Amino acid sequence: MMAANVYASATDGGTPDAQVLSGAATIDCPDVATELTEVPDQARAEVDKELANLDAQIAEAYKRLGESADAIRQDPGFAENAIAGPLKDKRAAVLARIGAAVEKAGAERPQGLDDLAGCAVRDSGNAPAPEEGGDGGEQAGDGQDQQNGDGRQGGDQQGDDQQGGDQQGGGQDQGGNGGQAGNGGQAGNGPVPGDYVSIESVQPNVDKPQPSGDASTGTFTSECGVNENGLFNSDNVIAAPGVSNGAHHFHDYIGNQATNAFVSDDELTRAETSCEDQRDKSSYYWPVLRLQNGTEEQDAQSPGGGIEGNVGEIVTPKDVTLTFVGNPKAKVTAMPRLLRIITGDAKSFVNGPANANASWSCTGFEDRQLKDKYPLCPEGSDVVRSFAFQSCWDGRNIDSANHRTHMAFTDAEGNCPSGFQPIPQLVQRIVYDVDAPSLEDGGKTVPLFAVDSFPEQLHKPITDHGDFINVFEEDLMNEVVACINEGRTCGAGAGGGDNGGDDGNAGGDDGNGNGGGDNGGDNGAEQPTATPDDPGQGNGGGQDDGNQGGGKDDGGQGGGQGDQDGGQEPPAATEKPADDKATAQPDVKVSDPADAGGKDDDRGGAGQGKGGNDGGQAAQAAQVPGSLPELEDNTQAQGAGGSLAETGAQMWPAAIGGVLVIFGFFVLRSVRRNA
């Protein structure tokens, strides 16, 4: 099969012989949506469609940019005259229609709208592609400056000075396609080696406000799977409702199973959900992560996929944790039903980092968070991407014209802005079992990974973003609020009570530093929320990740102080270890989030069964030679992550042995009688 790492034309049916992009330039257009803070409700649908039209125009212009590499080399003015100029004219027409729609609805035409038409073709900061037919393997990148070539990406971002100028630009011929060499990334438009940094070279940078006053310190976890159903599309019902391919990149969806550009609010409330608690029909979605390995996915020849430079193997997350946390200064109020929240900025590479909010890290290192770099994780550690959503609501609107102004972040101390009230904050943690790519050959040996993006955003990590629509049933939302305000740990998979129990790992795995019980560890109830610069990953302790046992050994050490017997014995016969890496490599933090507690604690080492102290005792009882596990303990093990089939598989040998002993007894009696 021919590698799919090409940038196919949207007009030729997606043929794989379309010219790849040079990767050296991108198109920088003002983001009209962020400027439209006031749009009448009557004009909202028309304006949203026109905004999606602007995105489509940029995607088409970017395609032309890639196809015109030779012409641009011969004539430096070609890009401005043949691409940027026509694009400005098209955008001006769309902006005029937006202004007319607003005026028709009885509002004043937005000021400065016409000034947003012009776009620039600028240096992307990516290493240029090699010449036709070259292997490109020695194409040097610009190392530390590749991400920040335009000087707008935020000099305070971690990792900017970590790359080292000797990084290779990675322009090898992926898949052996000769002239389709690119830079080892998605169709030649990124990522590049300069987009990655070793997490071990990053200094701890997580700082959380301390709870005080009327703080709400509880947590509520919703378990909705990892998109094992394979639900994808390139729509965005929040930013571009009613527009097919409004996102121009693929999304993973969990929770609500009806989410697409055309779903109505009523249909969302009636839809199926992947969440364990069927009262949570909320929609959770984010751009997919792909490996640049030449795999042709279902969208390889489609808009939003290969046609727009999003290629390679889609990686299913290893774990997804959805936790709602409180506010360090106040009690929270209920989210309104059908509230929409977008966190992060899909266009941060050209917009700048003002709204960038997603973070990247590695298991075992979540006190170190990156915004503008992908992490290189050591062996035994997994990639983690995190989103801490806005948690201050204006008290009136479930959406806004630019999908942002009805929500706000807290300040550094945890206070909401004037006129806003705290609501439960969604903290989303997504874990991937992907290897650190081989930067020396641009990902040829071990493929690069990157999130899907708008084509002109070049798959930069700073463009990562998440979307949420609240479709909790009212009684469930009331439970969430009560749980958080009362300082409890609740929800699907939350497990034990106030004595450590399932979540007694000093912060748990809920992605926000909240432990499951009062005895859960030093940091269990100390870090109730997160800030825009701090998505709440990691529990204040370097590689300890909040475990009292701490360090890289926490995968096999049970669950902190709450689990006094945990980790002192090998895993019980009926329990499934959190991860093979926990025992095979005890000096490296396990990659399954079970190591950090939360909903996965029951899958951890011995002693992380149900109920803290009882876990270790149950493990010891199950290991008595010749004994069969009690039915009650089997049930606990199933709930903790083992399956009925696994439990049965462990019981059958013992059961058969018992039958053979009984059979031998009767045979012996028969022989004695005959004698």
Order of alpha helices (4+ residues) and beta strands (2+ residues): beta-alpha-alpha-alpha-alpha-beta-beta-beta-beta-beta-alpha-beta-beta-beta-beta-beta-alpha-beta-beta-beta-beta-beta-beta-beta-beta-beta-alpha-beta-alpha-alpha-alpha-alpha
